[in-house]
Amino acid sequence: MKTLKIIKIGGNIIDNDEALHSFLKSFASLSGPKILVHGGGKLATKLAQQMNVEVKMVDGRRITDQETLDIITMVYAGKINKDIVVKLQASRCNAIGFSGADGNTIVSVKRPVKVIDYGFAGDVIRVNTETLNVLLNANVTPVFCAITHDENGQLLNTNADTIASELAIGFSDSYQTELYYCFEKNGVLQDVNDDNSVISHINTNNYQDLIDKNIISDGMLPKLNNCFHAIQKNVKKVCIGKPEMLFDTHANFTTIT
């Protein structure tokens, strides 16, 4: 069974032209089938402010009203996605940009209102791999932005970490899928002030203990929940760290098992 790498990059790479250029050049050189998933960075917030559209955040999550959805669609599926695709083409990596609506690849439902109404936020319910398999078999690299749809004409803002994990799960029957979350730290840290205090392995046995000791908290919790969800659904390998973990055999990073 072939290995498929699914790699998610965040704002720390997207917001830095030099870092993005360097990463994409290295990413293009990775052999074998691969899928890239990107978040939105700061550009959507900057554009919203320029257009006098209020940016509403609750616990680090964006409240997506109609005006905000229009802006993030322009930024995520347009500007950022096409910038990445054109840079990959320049590095001789044949790439094609995707939202979840394209090829009906990722279907979501609008998040139900509980305590907070997140607006047009999507929770993934299904990944359709048929179109993507055709492209992967033709050596084409899909590049996903953080937008999905509900099959009833509605686009939905969707967490990019979740998109990456659901893609890895969706392909786990046909590939040995490896999921990589690239961000600004070397991995999950024992001490947030010491970038060298990487916890090299986290499993179900020590995960709760790390939470109880408040070593893992805040924004790292939903990321790790996605990681464990992927592992439980037959994803072969999940790693968190700086992009160097993909290319440097001596890199320090966290592996989830």
DRENRO-569849 format. One line per field, with one value per residue (C-alpha): residue number from 1; chain; x, y, z. Coordinates in steps of 0.25 Angstrom, whole numbers, padded with zeros to 4 digits. Example, Ala and Ser with C-alpha at 12.3 -4.5 7.8 and 13.67 -1.06 7.14 Angstrom:
residues 2
n = (1/2)
chain = (A/A)
xx = (0049/0055)
yy = (-0018/-0004)
zz = (0031/0029)
end
This chain:
residues 257
n = (1/2/3/4/5/6/7/8/9/10/11/12/13/14/15/16/17/18/19/20/21/22/23/24/25/26/27/28/29/30/31/32/33/34/35/36/37/38/39/40/41/42/43/44/45/46/47/48/49/50/51/52/53/54/55/56/57/58/59/60/61/62/63/64/65/66/67/68/69/70/71/72/73/74/75/76/77/78/79/80/81/82/83/84/85/86/87/88/89/90/91/92/93/94/95/96/97/98/99/100/101/102/103/104/105/106/107/108/109/110/111/112/113/114/115/116/117/118/119/120/121/122/123/124/125/126/127/128/129/130/131/132/133/134/135/136/137/138/139/140/141/142/143/144/145/146/147/148/149/150/151/152/153/154/155/156/157/158/159/160/161/162/163/164/165/166/167/168/169/170/171/172/173/174/175/176/177/178/179/180/181/182/183/184/185/186/187/188/189/190/191/192/193/194/195/196/197/198/199/200/201/202/203/204/205/206/207/208/209/210/211/212/213/214/215/216/217/218/219/220/221/222/223/224/225/226/227/228/229/230/231/232/233/234/235/236/237/238/239/240/241/242/243/244/245/246/247/248/249/250/251/252/253/254/255/256/257)
chain = (A/A/A/A/A/A/A/A/A/A/A/A/A/A/A/A/A/A/A/A/A/A/A/A/A/A/A/A/A/A/A/A/A/A/A/A/A/A/A/A/A/A/A/A/A/A/A/A/A/A/A/A/A/A/A/A/A/A/A/A/A/A/A/A/A/A/A/A/A/A/A/A/A/A/A/A/A/A/A/A/A/A/A/A/A/A/A/A/A/A/A/A/A/A/A/A/A/A/A/A/A/A/A/A/A/A/A/A/A/A/A/A/A/A/A/A/A/A/A/A/A/A/A/A/A/A/A/A/A/A/A/A/A/A/A/A/A/A/A/A/A/A/A/A/A/A/A/A/A/A/A/A/A/A/A/A/A/A/A/A/A/A/A/A/A/A/A/A/A/A/A/A/A/A/A/A/A/A/A/A/A/A/A/A/A/A/A/A/A/A/A/A/A/A/A/A/A/A/A/A/A/A/A/A/A/A/A/A/A/A/A/A/A/A/A/A/A/A/A/A/A/A/A/A/A/A/A/A/A/A/A/A/A/A/A/A/A/A/A/A/A/A/A/A/A/A/A/A/A/A/A/A/A/A/A/A/A)
xx = (0000/0005/0008/0000/0006/-0005/0002/-0005/0002/-0002/-0002/0013/0017/0006/0008/0023/0027/0041/0036/0025/0035/0045/0034/0028/0041/0044/0030/0030/0042/0035/0034/0021/0006/0003/-0008/-0005/-0016/-0014/-0020/-0023/-0013/-0015/-0019/-0034/-0034/-0026/-0036/-0048/-0043/-0040/-0054/-0060/-0065/-0064/-0055/-0062/-0054/-0058/-0048/-0039/-0050/-0055/-0070/-0074/-0086/-0089/-0079/-0068/-0071/-0070/-0056/-0050/-0055/-0048/-0035/-0034/-0040/-0035/-0022/-0015/-0019/-0015/-0002/0002/-0002/0006/0018/0017/0016/0029/0036/0031/0020/0007/-0003/-0018/-0026/-0038/-0049/-0058/-0068/-0059/-0061/-0071/-0058/-0062/-0076/-0080/-0092/-0094/-0089/-0102/-0104/-0101/-0096/-0090/-0094/-0082/-0090/-0085/-0076/-0075/-0073/-0068/-0077/-0071/-0059/-0061/-0048/-0051/-0047/-0035/-0031/-0031/-0022/-0012/-0011/-0007/0003/-0005/-0004/-0017/-0016/-0028/-0032/-0041/-0055/-0065/-0079/-0092/-0097/-0109/-0101/-0095/-0080/-0075/-0063/-0056/-0044/-0032/-0026/-0040/-0039/-0025/-0029/-0042/-0035/-0024/-0036/-0043/-0031/-0027/-0034/-0026/-0013/-0004/-0007/0003/-0002/0007/0003/0014/0014/0024/0029/0038/0026/0018/0026/0028/0031/0025/0036/0047/0046/0055/0047/0039/0031/0035/0024/0009/0000/-0014/-0007/0001/-0008/-0018/-0007/-0001/-0015/-0016/-0003/-0007/0005/-0005/-0016/-0022/-0020/-0012/-0024/-0033/-0020/-0017/-0032/-0031/-0018/-0024/-0037/-0028/-0020/-0033/-0038/-0026/-0017/-0003/0005/0003/0014/0014/0026/0033/0033/0047/0042/0038/0052/0062/0064/0070/0059/0052/0037/0025/0019/0005/0002)
yy = (0000/0014/0025/0038/0050/0060/0073/0085/0098/0110/0125/0125/0120/0127/0141/0140/0141/0136/0124/0121/0121/0112/0102/0101/0099/0087/0082/0081/0072/0062/0049/0041/0046/0057/0067/0081/0088/0102/0112/0126/0134/0149/0154/0151/0159/0170/0171/0171/0183/0190/0188/0192/0178/0175/0163/0154/0143/0134/0125/0127/0123/0133/0136/0135/0144/0146/0157/0150/0138/0146/0151/0138/0132/0142/0141/0126/0120/0132/0140/0130/0117/0122/0128/0115/0107/0117/0116/0100/0101/0109/0098/0088/0082/0081/0086/0089/0098/0092/0096/0085/0089/0086/0072/0070/0066/0071/0072/0079/0083/0097/0096/0095/0107/0103/0113/0121/0123/0122/0126/0119/0110/0096/0082/0071/0059/0053/0053/0048/0043/0039/0052/0053/0039/0042/0054/0047/0035/0046/0052/0064/0071/0076/0089/0090/0103/0104/0105/0093/0092/0086/0080/0090/0103/0108/0110/0108/0113/0100/0098/0094/0085/0077/0077/0071/0060/0057/0056/0046/0038/0038/0032/0022/0010/0012/0018/0017/0032/0041/0054/0065/0078/0089/0101/0110/0101/0089/0081/0079/0085/0081/0096/0106/0116/0105/0102/0090/0083/0075/0063/0053/0043/0045/0034/0031/0027/0040/0050/0051/0053/0064/0071/0069/0075/0087/0084/0083/0093/0104/0104/0091/0083/0083/0081/0068/0064/0064/0056/0045/0044/0042/0031/0024/0024/0016/0028/0022/0033/0047/0057/0072/0081/0091/0088/0083/0070/0067/0068/0067/0053/0060/0069/0069/0068/0061/0048/0044/0029)
zz = (0000/-0004/0006/0005/0013/0017/0022/0029/0030/0038/0039/0043/0029/0021/0027/0024/0009/0011/0020/0011/-0002/0006/0011/-0003/-0010/0000/-0001/-0016/-0015/-0006/-0014/-0014/-0013/-0004/-0001/0005/0015/0018/0028/0026/0034/0037/0023/0025/0038/0032/0020/0029/0037/0024/0020/0033/0036/0051/0054/0065/0072/0084/0090/0078/0068/0058/0058/0043/0039/0024/0022/0029/0020/0007/0012/0016/0003/-0005/0004/0007/-0006/-0015/-0011/-0002/-0009/-0023/-0017/-0012/-0025/-0034/-0025/-0026/-0041/-0041/-0033/-0044/-0034/-0042/-0032/-0032/-0022/-0015/-0006/0000/-0011/-0022/-0027/-0015/-0007/0007/0012/0025/0033/0039/0054/0063/0072/0086/0096/0084/0070/0061/0049/0036/0042/0037/0044/0034/0032/0020/0011/-0004/-0009/-0023/-0030/-0022/-0025/-0040/-0038/-0028/-0038/-0049/-0040/-0037/-0023/-0017/-0009/0001/0007/0020/0013/0011/0007/0011/-0002/-0002/-0008/0005/0007/0022/0029/0034/0043/0035/0045/0045/0029/0030/0039/0032/0019/0025/0031/0017/0010/0021/0014/0001/0006/0018/0022/0030/0036/0039/0046/0043/0052/0059/0070/0070/0075/0088/0099/0113/0116/0107/0109/0105/0090/0093/0103/0092/0097/0086/0088/0093/0094/0100/0113/0116/0109/0120/0130/0122/0122/0137/0139/0130/0121/0109/0109/0101/0086/0087/0092/0079/0071/0079/0079/0064/0065/0074/0065/0053/0060/0065/0050/0045/0041/0041/0047/0053/0055/0061/0059/0050/0035/0036/0042/0028/0022/0033/0039/0051/0054/0068/0067/0074/0069/0073/0075)
end
